[in-house]
């Protein structure tokens, strides 16, 4: 009888434990992302699916990249977000200021093909305080109907006004334009930033850009490059890769050669008491399958190479997404990784010099 009573008590305890496990309040994890289509894609592809995987009550909020919010959270220990989606320049700055938790990259899972994370992620995606999720880039659009049977195919063609005449358009600013000029002028990718640290190298970049004058025009906002080409204001324009997807119905030509890419990354604010849960979310959200779901919804490339095999069709437009992704193998072969840390150190005087060059008489 006593043994029977003991078993009854054991089973009751197990039942009570199970009941508590399934009815207890779930811990809350907040992921801070961006407004608009990017944030919507993250919610659908990464954030909501983690609810069941991590057994958490997961929420999303938004920001516009203000590091002051992160600094105030770290100082006050009042955290609006447990995981933050950063553009890489801001993540580097926050990491340098001690605002982010270090990340142990050895805990990242392998790719679906078994490749270790260290080789599955693209260059620059794994840092001391962050893990990359998506790649975005600057490529080149051109008026396909202007060049007949011998269309341009390389970045050097963008600068060849004899073979491909007509006005060019550039995004305002030194960053990306100076790297692009040196790459088109024959500087090896590994030597670009070393070249830009000398006066002769800077002069070389501006001299290459000056070959596009007169007739050079500038754009500032998304959508403008395709509009400039459609209106005849330019026959070539640099373009952010998201605009390539948006302008797909206009049948414009695209040059992916020497695209210049950057990343969005995940990081955790320093001292966050939910650090372990946040790190687990990052490991999940930067896995190949979640990143492929993200790429199905928006035309940014997965930061993991192995995710590309899983990318399919956009659920809204029912079109294949791989041709529009910066990291698709055919597009990424000659891609150049922008060094955002270098620009944080050297950017201010070069941006001032670019503005002076832009405003100078032809």
Backbone torsions as a table, in degrees:
resi	resn	phi	psi	omega
1	UNK	NA	-41.9	-179.1
2	UNK	-64.4	-40.9	179.2
3	UNK	-62.4	-40.5	179.5
4	UNK	-62.1	-41.9	-180.0
5	UNK	-63.9	-40.7	178.5
6	UNK	-60.7	-44.0	179.6
7	UNK	-64.6	-37.5	177.5
8	UNK	-61.6	-42.8	-179.5
9	UNK	-66.3	-39.8	178.8
10	UNK	-62.9	-47.1	-179.7
11	UNK	-64.0	-37.1	178.4
12	UNK	-64.8	-40.1	178.9
13	UNK	-65.4	-41.8	178.1
14	UNK	-62.5	-43.8	179.1
15	UNK	-62.6	-41.3	179.0
16	UNK	-65.4	-39.4	178.4
17	UNK	-64.4	-42.8	179.5
18	UNK	-65.1	-41.4	179.0
19	UNK	-61.5	-42.8	178.9
20	UNK	-64.0	-41.5	-178.2
21	UNK	-59.1	-42.7	-175.3
22	UNK	-86.8	-14.2	-177.8
23	UNK	-115.7	-4.9	-177.6
24	UNK	-65.2	152.8	173.5
25	UNK	-62.5	130.5	-179.3
26	UNK	-76.1	145.3	174.4
27	UNK	-64.1	150.1	-177.6
28	UNK	-102.2	130.2	174.9
29	UNK	-122.1	128.8	-178.7
30	UNK	-112.3	126.8	177.7
31	UNK	-108.8	124.6	179.7
32	UNK	-96.8	121.0	-178.0
33	UNK	-129.1	-159.7	-173.2
34	UNK	-109.7	154.2	176.1
35	UNK	-71.5	168.4	173.9
36	UNK	87.0	-160.9	-173.0
37	UNK	-64.9	-32.0	179.0
38	UNK	-64.0	-49.2	178.6
39	UNK	-62.0	-39.6	178.0
40	UNK	-62.2	-42.1	179.4
41	UNK	-64.0	-41.1	178.4
42	UNK	-63.8	-41.5	178.5
43	UNK	-58.2	-47.0	-175.8
44	UNK	-72.1	-38.8	-171.5
45	UNK	-91.0	-32.0	-171.4
46	UNK	-121.0	-46.8	-168.5
47	UNK	-76.8	-55.5	-178.6
48	UNK	-62.0	-42.2	178.8
49	UNK	-61.0	-24.7	-178.8
50	UNK	-73.7	-15.7	-178.3
51	UNK	-53.9	-48.1	-178.8
52	UNK	-80.9	-35.9	-179.3
53	UNK	-62.5	-46.3	-176.8
54	UNK	-94.3	-3.0	-175.8
55	UNK	48.7	56.8	178.6
56	UNK	-131.7	160.0	168.7
57	UNK	-91.1	97.6	-172.2
58	UNK	-96.6	138.8	-178.5
59	UNK	-129.8	159.0	176.6
60	UNK	-125.9	139.2	168.0
61	UNK	-130.0	-177.9	-171.2
62	UNK	-128.0	157.4	172.4
63	UNK	-150.0	174.7	-179.9
64	UNK	-121.8	22.7	175.1
65	UNK	87.9	16.4	-178.6
66	UNK	-78.4	107.5	-179.4
67	UNK	-66.0	-19.3	176.5
68	UNK	-58.5	-36.0	177.9
69	UNK	-63.7	-39.6	179.6
70	UNK	-69.0	-43.3	-179.9
71	UNK	-61.2	-43.7	180.0
72	UNK	-65.4	-37.2	178.9
73	UNK	-64.6	-43.9	-178.9
74	UNK	-65.7	-38.9	-179.2
75	UNK	-69.9	-42.4	-175.0
76	UNK	-90.0	-14.1	-174.1
77	UNK	61.7	27.6	172.8
78	UNK	-113.5	106.6	-168.4
79	UNK	-103.8	119.2	175.2
80	UNK	-74.4	-31.7	180.0
81	UNK	-136.4	143.8	179.2
82	UNK	-94.3	-30.8	173.0
83	UNK	-124.0	135.1	-178.9
84	UNK	-119.6	132.5	170.4
85	UNK	-90.0	116.5	-178.8
86	UNK	-110.3	147.8	155.4
87	UNK	-71.9	140.8	-169.8
88	UNK	-55.1	-40.1	178.7
89	UNK	-56.3	-40.1	179.1
90	UNK	-70.1	-36.0	178.0
91	UNK	-64.6	-41.8	178.3
92	UNK	-62.1	-45.1	179.8
93	UNK	-62.6	-44.3	179.9
94	UNK	-64.5	-38.9	178.7
95	UNK	-64.2	-44.0	179.7
96	UNK	-63.1	-30.0	-179.6
97	UNK	-86.5	1.8	178.9
98	UNK	75.0	26.6	-177.1
99	UNK	-94.7	-3.8	-174.6
100	UNK	-125.3	150.7	174.6
101	UNK	-72.7	142.7	172.0
102	UNK	-66.5	149.2	-179.9
103	UNK	-117.2	131.9	178.7
104	UNK	-88.6	98.9	-175.3
105	UNK	-65.5	-19.1	180.0
106	UNK	-67.7	-14.8	180.0
107	UNK	-87.5	-4.8	179.3
108	UNK	-72.1	138.6	-179.6
109	UNK	-69.9	158.6	176.0
110	UNK	-69.5	165.5	175.4
111	UNK	-71.4	169.5	-178.7
112	UNK	-65.9	-19.0	176.9
113	UNK	-92.7	6.6	179.9
114	UNK	88.4	-3.7	-179.6
115	UNK	-66.3	135.9	176.8
116	UNK	-62.8	152.2	-177.2
117	UNK	-56.3	-34.8	-176.4
118	UNK	-60.2	-28.2	177.8
119	UNK	-106.4	-13.8	-179.5
120	UNK	-79.3	-31.3	178.3
121	UNK	-82.1	147.7	177.7
122	UNK	-70.2	163.6	-179.3
123	UNK	-56.7	131.7	176.8
124	UNK	89.8	-7.0	-174.1
125	UNK	-77.0	-27.2	-179.7
126	UNK	-108.9	120.8	179.7
127	UNK	-126.4	-177.5	-177.6
128	UNK	-66.3	-24.1	-176.9
129	UNK	-128.9	9.0	-173.4
130	UNK	-150.4	163.2	172.3
131	UNK	-134.4	129.9	-177.8
132	UNK	-72.3	147.2	175.4
133	UNK	-116.2	-49.7	-177.8
134	UNK	-133.2	155.6	178.3
135	UNK	-111.8	132.8	169.7
136	UNK	-126.4	160.8	-170.8
137	UNK	-154.5	168.2	169.3
138	UNK	-105.7	126.2	174.7
139	UNK	-123.1	-157.0	-177.8
140	UNK	-132.4	133.2	171.1
141	UNK	-102.8	149.6	173.3
142	UNK	-146.3	160.9	179.9
143	UNK	-78.5	101.5	-173.2
144	UNK	-59.9	-34.9	-175.0
145	UNK	-76.5	-4.2	-178.3
146	UNK	-88.3	-15.8	-167.0
147	UNK	-124.9	9.4	167.9
148	UNK	55.5	-131.8	-170.9
149	UNK	-82.3	-8.8	-179.7
150	UNK	-123.3	68.5	-176.2
151	UNK	-70.6	155.3	176.5
152	UNK	-65.1	150.4	-176.8
153	UNK	-138.5	-11.1	-175.7
154	UNK	-128.2	164.6	176.6
155	UNK	-63.2	-34.8	177.9
156	UNK	-59.7	-32.1	178.6
157	UNK	-64.3	-29.8	177.6
158	UNK	-59.0	-33.1	-178.0
159	UNK	-95.1	-1.5	-176.4
160	UNK	-91.6	88.2	-177.1
161	UNK	-76.9	-18.1	177.4
162	UNK	-74.3	-47.6	-178.9
163	UNK	-77.5	-34.4	-177.0
164	UNK	-127.8	75.6	-175.0
165	UNK	-70.2	157.7	177.2
166	UNK	130.0	160.3	-177.2
167	UNK	-70.0	147.7	177.7
168	UNK	-110.0	157.1	175.5
169	UNK	-127.5	136.5	177.2
170	UNK	-123.8	149.7	169.1
171	UNK	-71.7	138.1	179.8
172	UNK	-62.0	141.2	174.9
173	UNK	120.8	151.4	-178.8
174	UNK	-73.6	-42.3	-177.6
175	UNK	-59.3	136.8	-175.6
176	UNK	80.7	-45.2	-178.5
177	UNK	-68.2	-40.9	-179.8
178	UNK	-68.4	-42.1	176.2
179	UNK	-61.8	-44.5	-178.8
180	UNK	-60.4	-42.4	-179.3
181	UNK	-62.1	-44.2	-179.3
182	UNK	-68.4	-40.3	177.7
183	UNK	-61.1	-42.8	179.2
184	UNK	-68.0	-24.2	-179.5
185	UNK	-89.3	5.8	173.0
186	UNK	98.7	5.1	177.5
187	UNK	-73.2	133.4	179.1
188	UNK	-64.9	142.6	-177.9
189	UNK	-52.0	-40.1	-178.6
190	UNK	-69.5	-13.7	-177.0
191	UNK	-104.0	-1.4	-172.0
192	UNK	-61.0	-51.6	-175.1
193	UNK	-73.0	-32.3	174.5
194	UNK	-63.3	-39.6	178.2
195	UNK	-64.1	-40.8	-178.8
196	UNK	-72.4	-5.4	176.7
197	UNK	-90.0	0.9	176.3
198	UNK	-115.2	151.7	177.7
199	UNK	-62.2	-38.4	178.8
200	UNK	-63.8	-38.1	179.5
201	UNK	-68.4	-40.5	177.7
202	UNK	-63.2	-45.0	179.2
203	UNK	-61.5	-37.7	178.4
204	UNK	-62.7	-42.4	179.7
205	UNK	-64.2	-45.9	-179.8
206	UNK	-67.7	-33.6	177.1
207	UNK	-64.0	-39.8	177.8
208	UNK	-65.4	-43.7	177.7
209	UNK	-62.5	-35.3	-177.7
210	UNK	-67.0	-19.4	176.6
211	UNK	-66.1	-15.4	178.7
212	UNK	-85.3	-9.9	176.7
213	UNK	-91.1	152.7	-9.1
214	UNK	-75.6	173.8	179.5
215	UNK	96.3	-6.1	179.8
216	UNK	-73.3	133.5	176.0
217	UNK	-123.1	164.3	-174.9
218	UNK	-125.4	148.1	175.9
219	UNK	-122.5	158.7	-176.2
220	UNK	-124.8	-35.5	-168.3
221	UNK	-118.3	156.9	175.1
222	UNK	-56.9	142.4	178.9
223	UNK	93.4	-24.0	-177.0
224	UNK	-66.4	-40.3	-178.7
225	UNK	-56.9	-47.5	179.8
226	UNK	-63.9	-38.0	178.3
227	UNK	-64.9	-39.8	179.2
228	UNK	-63.3	-40.7	179.1
229	UNK	-70.4	-41.9	179.8
230	UNK	-62.5	-34.9	-178.3
231	UNK	-85.5	-9.0	-178.9
232	UNK	87.7	3.1	177.7
233	UNK	-67.5	-24.8	177.7
234	UNK	-147.1	151.8	172.9
235	UNK	-104.2	-18.6	172.5
236	UNK	-131.0	148.3	171.1
237	UNK	-152.4	139.7	165.5
238	UNK	-64.3	154.8	-173.0
239	UNK	-155.8	143.6	171.7
240	UNK	-77.2	142.2	-168.9
241	UNK	-64.0	-25.5	176.3
242	UNK	-61.9	-31.5	177.6
243	UNK	-69.3	-27.0	177.5
244	UNK	-62.7	-43.7	177.0
245	UNK	-64.8	-44.1	-177.4
246	UNK	-65.8	-29.5	-177.7
247	UNK	-97.2	16.4	-172.9
248	UNK	-60.5	-29.9	-178.2
249	UNK	-74.2	-12.2	-176.3
250	UNK	-88.3	-2.8	175.1
251	UNK	55.9	50.6	176.8
252	UNK	-94.4	153.3	176.4
253	UNK	-80.5	151.4	-179.0
254	UNK	-128.5	134.0	171.8
255	UNK	-112.4	113.1	177.9
256	UNK	-92.1	-12.1	-178.7
257	UNK	-55.2	129.8	-179.8
258	UNK	56.6	33.9	170.3
259	UNK	-56.9	147.8	-179.4
260	UNK	-108.6	117.0	-170.9
261	UNK	-113.5	152.3	173.7
262	UNK	-133.4	-178.5	-174.3
263	UNK	-136.8	155.3	158.7
264	UNK	-101.4	142.0	-172.6
265	UNK	-135.7	159.7	174.1
266	UNK	-103.0	143.6	176.1
267	UNK	-152.2	167.2	-176.9
268	UNK	-121.1	128.6	178.5
269	UNK	-60.2	142.5	-177.6
270	UNK	-59.3	134.7	175.5
271	UNK	80.2	4.1	-178.0
272	UNK	-63.4	124.5	-177.4
273	UNK	-67.1	-15.8	178.1
274	UNK	-98.4	25.5	-175.5
275	UNK	-53.3	-47.9	-175.9
276	UNK	-62.3	-42.8	178.1
277	UNK	-64.9	-40.5	180.0
278	UNK	-64.6	-42.4	178.6
279	UNK	-64.0	-37.2	177.8
280	UNK	-63.8	-40.4	176.5
281	UNK	-60.9	-43.5	-178.7
282	UNK	-62.2	-42.0	178.1
283	UNK	-61.4	-39.7	177.7
284	UNK	-68.7	-49.7	-171.2
285	UNK	-69.5	-21.3	177.2
286	UNK	-100.7	16.0	171.8
287	UNK	-75.0	162.8	-174.4
288	UNK	-62.0	-42.9	-175.9
289	UNK	-69.2	-47.8	175.4
290	UNK	-60.0	-39.4	-179.9
291	UNK	-67.2	-33.5	175.9
292	UNK	-66.5	-39.4	176.6
293	UNK	-61.9	-38.2	177.8
294	UNK	-62.9	-45.7	-178.5
295	UNK	-67.0	-24.5	174.8
296	UNK	-66.1	-25.1	-172.4
297	UNK	-101.6	-23.1	-178.0
298	UNK	-149.7	147.0	-167.2
299	UNK	-86.9	49.9	169.6
300	UNK	-108.7	142.1	-174.3
301	UNK	-78.3	142.0	173.4
302	UNK	-60.8	138.6	178.4
303	UNK	-72.5	-13.5	175.0
304	UNK	-97.9	131.3	179.3
305	UNK	-65.0	-38.7	-174.7
306	UNK	-70.0	-15.5	179.5
307	UNK	-69.9	-23.3	-173.1
308	UNK	-61.6	-34.0	-179.3
309	UNK	-64.2	-20.0	-177.4
310	UNK	-95.7	-8.9	-177.5
311	UNK	-72.1	133.8	-178.2
312	UNK	-123.2	-121.5	-173.9
313	UNK	-108.8	148.3	176.5
314	UNK	-66.4	127.9	-175.8
315	UNK	-69.3	-19.4	-179.9
316	UNK	-89.7	-43.3	-174.8
317	UNK	-103.1	-9.6	179.7
318	UNK	55.2	47.0	175.5
319	UNK	-124.9	148.6	178.4
320	UNK	-64.5	136.2	-175.1
321	UNK	-95.2	-22.2	-173.7
322	UNK	-56.5	-40.0	-179.4
323	UNK	-60.9	-20.7	-176.5
324	UNK	-95.7	-1.0	-172.7
325	UNK	-92.3	132.3	178.0
326	UNK	-56.6	-34.2	-174.2
327	UNK	-89.9	1.8	173.5
328	UNK	-58.1	137.9	-172.2
329	UNK	-51.4	-42.5	-179.6
330	UNK	-67.2	-25.8	-179.9
331	UNK	-89.0	-26.7	-167.5
332	UNK	-97.6	-0.5	-170.4
333	UNK	-58.0	-38.3	-178.3
334	UNK	-115.9	22.5	-175.7
335	UNK	-63.0	146.9	-178.4
336	UNK	-114.6	127.2	-179.7
337	UNK	-84.6	115.8	177.2
338	UNK	-67.1	134.0	179.9
339	UNK	-93.5	91.7	-176.8
340	UNK	-68.4	-29.8	175.5
341	UNK	-64.4	-39.2	177.8
342	UNK	-62.6	-41.4	-178.7
343	UNK	-68.0	-32.1	176.2
344	UNK	-62.0	-33.3	-178.6
345	UNK	-84.1	-40.2	-168.8
346	UNK	-111.5	-3.3	-165.9
347	UNK	-71.0	-39.3	-170.1
348	UNK	-57.5	-50.8	-179.7
349	UNK	-67.0	-31.6	179.4
350	UNK	-70.9	-36.1	177.2
351	UNK	-65.7	-40.4	177.6
352	UNK	-63.9	-40.1	179.6
353	UNK	-67.7	-36.0	178.4
354	UNK	-64.9	-42.2	179.2
355	UNK	-60.9	-40.3	178.2
356	UNK	-65.3	-41.8	178.3
357	UNK	-64.0	-43.3	-179.9
358	UNK	-59.6	-39.6	-175.5
359	UNK	-88.0	-6.3	-179.6
360	UNK	-71.1	151.1	178.0
361	UNK	-64.5	145.1	179.3
362	UNK	-66.0	NA	NA
